[in-house]
């Protein structure tokens, strides 16, 4: 059964299942592979935030020691963009902490394959008990599986981003009539122009840490009654309102 070591990530549960399936499929597809670990991170994120799915708890620990030390085949593979092969860790003096833990777990050989697409960084880490047993793994089925999973996760991320944008646009379209109506009320109450009215609405939103649509809805519900002084106080500049002359013609006086 797969064990999963989770870090903070916006990725959904389906992403974790993809990583689990990738690790399992690689173990089945590469005869000399005794276990595998798939990791996922963001190209702008920190290494410690990588999400990890392993086919055995000891192998998950091999990832943790690399994240803690910032040194190991995962870091080297991500930096170079090329597979990193350790044919025999018994005679490999790179990455001391990783090497010691791997040998203590009975792992003699490892290969790390990096995949990058659409802001996603994925590594596929394969382990073997025998030295030199994974020499061809970087160009075999594991590489194909890694590419397919990376492409699928990139598509999923773009799709979720598109859905989010559509939702934001729909919300904006629904709230726009209310905001326009509130702007008209503020113009009437303060006797100001369009730009000044919307500036007042934005300021009320910012000061109250409330959404602009919520502020507008509240003003529409009250029709601006009882808000005259508050709105005038938040106006960005002195607002002038019309005052009728004796002959009925309007003039301008300060609020």
N, C-alpha and C positions, 0 to 999 in steps of 0.2 A: 504493500500500500504506500502511496506517496505521502510524504510529509511535506508540510508547507510552512515556510518561514516568511511571515508577512511584515512589510514595512509600510509606512504611510504612503498611500498611492491613490490617485483618482480613478484607477482602472477598475472596471466592474468585475463581478465574479466570473463572467464568461472568459475574461482574459486569463484568470488563474487556471481555469479548466484547460484552456489552450496550452498553457505552459506545462501543465501536468501531462497532457496527452503527448506533447512533443517529447518530453523526457522519456516516457514509457515507450513510445514508438522507436526512439533511437536505441534503447536497450534491446528491443526485439530485432532491429534492423542491422545492427553491427555485432557480429558474432563474438568478438573479443571484448565487448563492452560489458563490464560488470555493474555499471550504474551510471546515471546521468543527472545533471542539474541544468535547468533552464532559468535564466535570470532576465529580468526586464527592468529597464530604467529609462529616464528621459534624458536626451542629450544636454538639456539645460539644468538637470538636477544633480544632486550630490550622489556619489557612489553609494553611500550608506543607505540611500533610499530605494535601492533596488529590491524588486520583489523576486522571490526565489521559490522554485518548486523542485524538489529532489526526490529520487526514488528510494533514498535511505537516509535516516537521520545523520549518520556519520558524514555523508556527502554534503548535506546542508551545512555542516560545521566547516567543511573545506571552503565554502563560500564565505561564511562569517569571518573566518580568520583573514581572508583577503580584504574584506570590507573594513575590518578593524585596523589592519596594518596599512591599507592603501597600496599593497604590493602583492603581485601574483599574476598568474596568466590571464585572469579576467581583465585587469587593468592594462596589461601589455597588449592584449588582443584589441581592446577598445581604442587604445591610442594608435596602434599601427593599422587597424582595419584589416588585419590578416590573421589567419589561424596561428595559434601558438602551441607547439608540440613539445612535450617533455617525454622523450623516449624511455628514459630510466631515471627516476627521481633519486635512486640510490647514489647515482654519480652526477647529479645535477645540482650545482651550488647556487642556483637562482632561488629567490623567494624563500629564505630560511624558515620562516614560520609556517608557511603553506607546506613546504617540503617535509618538515618534521611531522606535522599532523597527518599528511597523506601517507607517509611510510608507517606511522603508528596505526593507521586504519587498514594497512595491507595493500595500499594502492602503489603500484610501481610506475605506471604510465598514465598520462593524461593528454588530452588535446582540447583546446578551447576555440570554438568557432564564433566569430562576431558577425552580427547582421545589423544593418542600419537602414531605416527607411522612415520618412515622414516624421522625423523627430524622435523615433523610437530606437533604443539601443538594446538589442537582445544578444545574449551569449548562450551558447550551448556547450556544456562541459561534459566530456566523456571520460570515463575512468576504466583502467584495466589492471588486472592483478599481475600480468606478465609484462616485463620490459619489452618495448618495441612492438607491442601488440596492436597499437592504434595508428600505425604509420599511414594507412590509406583512408582513415576515417574522415579527414578533412575534405575529401573529394568524392565521397560515396553517398549513400542514402541519407545520412545525417545532414549533409549540406543542403540537399534538396528539401528535406523536411523543414529545416530551419528557414530557408527562403520562403517556403509556402506559408508557414505560420507567421513570419514577420509581415509578409504582404497582406495576409488576412487581418492581422491586428491593426495595421496601418489603415486599411479600408474601414474597419470598425470605428477607429478614432475619428476619421474624417466624417463618417456618417453621423456619429454622435455630435460632432461640432456643428454639422449642418442642421441637425434637429434643434440644437440649442439656439442657433441663429434664427431659425424659423419661429421658434417660440418667442424670442425677444421681439421679432418684428410683429408677430400677432398681438403681443401685449401692447406694443407701441401703437398699433392701429386701433386697438380697442380703447386705449386711454386718451388718444389724441382729441376726440370730440369733447371729452370732459375737460381737458386742459384748455382747449380753445374757449369753452363756455366760461370757465373760471377766469380766464384772461379778460373776457368781455365784462364780467362782473367787476373785476378789479379796475378796469378802465372807467366803468361807470361810477364806482364808489370814489375813486381818487381823481377822476377827471384827467387821466393821463393818457399817453399814447400806447401803442401796442408793445413797443420794446420795453418801456418802463413797466408795464403790467407784467410781462413775462419775467423781467428781472426781479420784481417783487415775489412772484411765485417761486422762483429758483432760490431766492434768499430764505423764504419761509421753509422750503424743503431742506436746505442745508443746515440752518440753525436748529431745526427740530429733528434732524437726522431721519427724515421721513421721505418716502418716495414722492416724486412730483405728482404722480397720478393720485395718490392718497390726499395730498394737500388740496389739489384741485377739486376732488370729490367732496371734501369737507366744505369748501367755499361754495360749491354749487348747492349743497344741501341747505345751507343757511342763507343763500342768496346774498352773502356779504353782510348780513345784518349783524351789528355789534362788532364788526371787524374794522370799522373805519379808522380808528386811532392806531390800531396795531399795524394795519397795512400801510398807513401813512408813515409810521415810524420806521418801517423796513424799506421804504422807497429809497432807491439809490441816490436820488437827488431831490431837491425841493419840488414837490408836485403842486401844480396849480389847477384849480377847478373853476369852472365858469360861475359867475355870480351875475344875476340879471340887473340891468340898469332900470331906472324908473320908466324909461320908454320901452322896456321889454327887450333891449339888445344886450347880449351877454358881454361881460368884461372878464378879466382874469384877476383873481385874488389868491393869496397864498392860503394853503390849508392850515 
